[in-house]
Amino acid sequence: MKHNFKNLSIWKLSIELADNIYILTDGFPKNEEFGLKSQLRRCAVSVASNIAEGSSRSSNKDFNRFLEISLGSLYEMQTQIIISSNRNYFESAKIEIIENKITELQRMISGFQRNLTW
């Protein structure tokens, strides 16, 4: 069963999160261009991309595998946010907003997975 990814709330929130990550990392130091800045952006793109790619699969089992990859990227992103925060790359108020979105998206993807019929 295929899903139109553009209609999925998990995809929409993942796009919003990716936009937030791009804005947030714009202020990173030049020496992080190929480090945390790049890693965070790749994670953000990976979350949305895997939701979209998984939605095209012919079975919900395959879709679920891509959702697992998206969740993994979110946990990776959370870790990189903590490391960036420890390096004082952005304000704590911004961290809280991003962390809340990450947590919300993790919860939403997990709920979506539970409702997929096999």
C-alpha positions as CSV (number, residue, x, y, z in Angstrom):
1,M,0.0,0.0,0.0
2,K,1.6,3.3,-1.1
3,H,1.2,6.5,0.8
4,N,1.4,10.0,-0.7
5,F,4.3,11.3,1.4
6,K,3.3,15.0,0.9
7,N,0.1,14.3,2.8
8,L,1.8,12.7,5.8
9,S,2.1,14.8,8.9
10,I,5.4,13.1,9.7
11,W,6.9,14.2,6.4
12,K,5.6,17.8,6.8
13,L,7.2,18.0,10.3
14,S,10.4,16.5,9.0
15,I,10.6,19.2,6.3
16,E,10.0,21.9,8.9
17,L,12.7,20.4,11.1
18,A,15.1,20.3,8.2
19,D,14.4,24.0,7.5
20,N,15.1,24.8,11.2
21,I,18.3,22.8,11.2
22,Y,19.6,24.7,8.1
23,I,18.8,28.1,9.7
24,L,20.3,27.0,13.0
25,T,23.5,25.8,11.4
26,D,24.0,28.9,9.3
27,G,25.7,30.5,12.3
28,F,28.1,27.6,12.9
29,P,31.8,28.5,12.8
30,K,33.7,28.1,9.5
31,N,35.7,25.2,10.9
32,E,32.5,23.2,11.3
33,E,31.6,23.4,7.6
34,F,32.5,19.8,7.0
35,G,31.9,18.7,10.6
36,L,28.8,19.1,12.8
37,K,27.2,21.6,10.4
38,S,27.3,19.1,7.5
39,Q,26.4,16.1,9.8
40,L,23.3,17.9,11.1
41,R,22.1,18.9,7.7
42,R,22.6,15.4,6.3
43,C,20.6,13.9,9.2
44,A,17.8,16.4,8.6
45,V,17.7,15.6,4.9
46,S,17.8,11.9,5.6
47,V,14.8,11.9,7.9
48,A,12.5,13.5,5.3
49,S,14.0,11.6,2.4
50,N,13.6,8.2,4.0
51,I,9.9,8.9,4.8
52,A,9.4,9.9,1.2
53,E,11.3,7.0,-0.2
54,G,9.6,4.5,2.1
55,S,6.2,5.7,1.2
56,S,6.8,4.6,-2.4
57,R,7.4,1.0,-1.4
58,S,4.9,-1.7,-2.3
59,S,4.6,-3.1,1.3
60,N,4.1,-1.5,4.7
61,K,6.9,-3.8,5.9
62,D,9.3,-2.1,3.5
63,F,7.9,1.3,4.5
64,N,8.5,0.5,8.1
65,R,12.2,-0.2,7.4
66,F,12.6,3.3,6.0
67,L,10.8,4.8,9.0
68,E,13.3,3.0,11.2
69,I,16.1,4.7,9.3
70,S,14.4,8.0,9.8
71,L,14.2,7.4,13.5
72,G,17.9,6.5,13.6
73,S,18.7,9.8,11.9
74,L,16.6,11.7,14.5
75,Y,18.5,10.1,17.3
76,E,21.8,10.9,15.6
77,M,20.6,14.5,15.1
78,Q,19.8,14.7,18.8
79,T,23.3,13.6,19.7
80,Q,24.8,16.2,17.3
81,I,22.6,18.9,18.8
82,I,23.9,18.1,22.3
83,I,27.5,18.2,21.0
84,S,26.9,21.5,19.3
85,S,25.3,22.9,22.4
86,N,28.3,21.8,24.5
87,R,30.4,23.8,22.0
88,N,28.2,26.8,22.5
89,Y,27.2,27.0,18.8
90,F,23.7,28.3,19.6
91,E,21.5,29.6,22.4
92,S,19.8,27.3,24.8
93,A,16.3,28.7,23.8
94,K,16.9,27.5,20.3
95,I,18.1,24.1,21.5
96,E,14.8,23.6,23.4
97,I,12.7,24.3,20.3
98,I,14.7,21.9,18.1
99,E,14.8,19.2,20.8
100,N,11.0,19.5,21.2
101,K,10.5,19.1,17.5
102,I,12.8,16.1,17.3
103,T,11.0,14.4,20.2
104,E,7.6,15.2,18.7
105,L,8.7,13.7,15.4
106,Q,10.1,10.6,17.0
107,R,6.8,10.1,18.8
108,M,4.8,10.7,15.6
109,I,6.8,8.3,13.6
110,S,6.6,5.6,16.3
111,G,2.8,6.1,16.4
112,F,2.6,5.9,12.6
113,Q,4.5,2.7,12.6
114,R,2.1,1.1,15.1
115,N,-0.8,2.0,12.9
116,L,0.8,0.5,9.7
117,T,-1.0,-2.7,8.8
118,W,1.1,-5.6,7.7
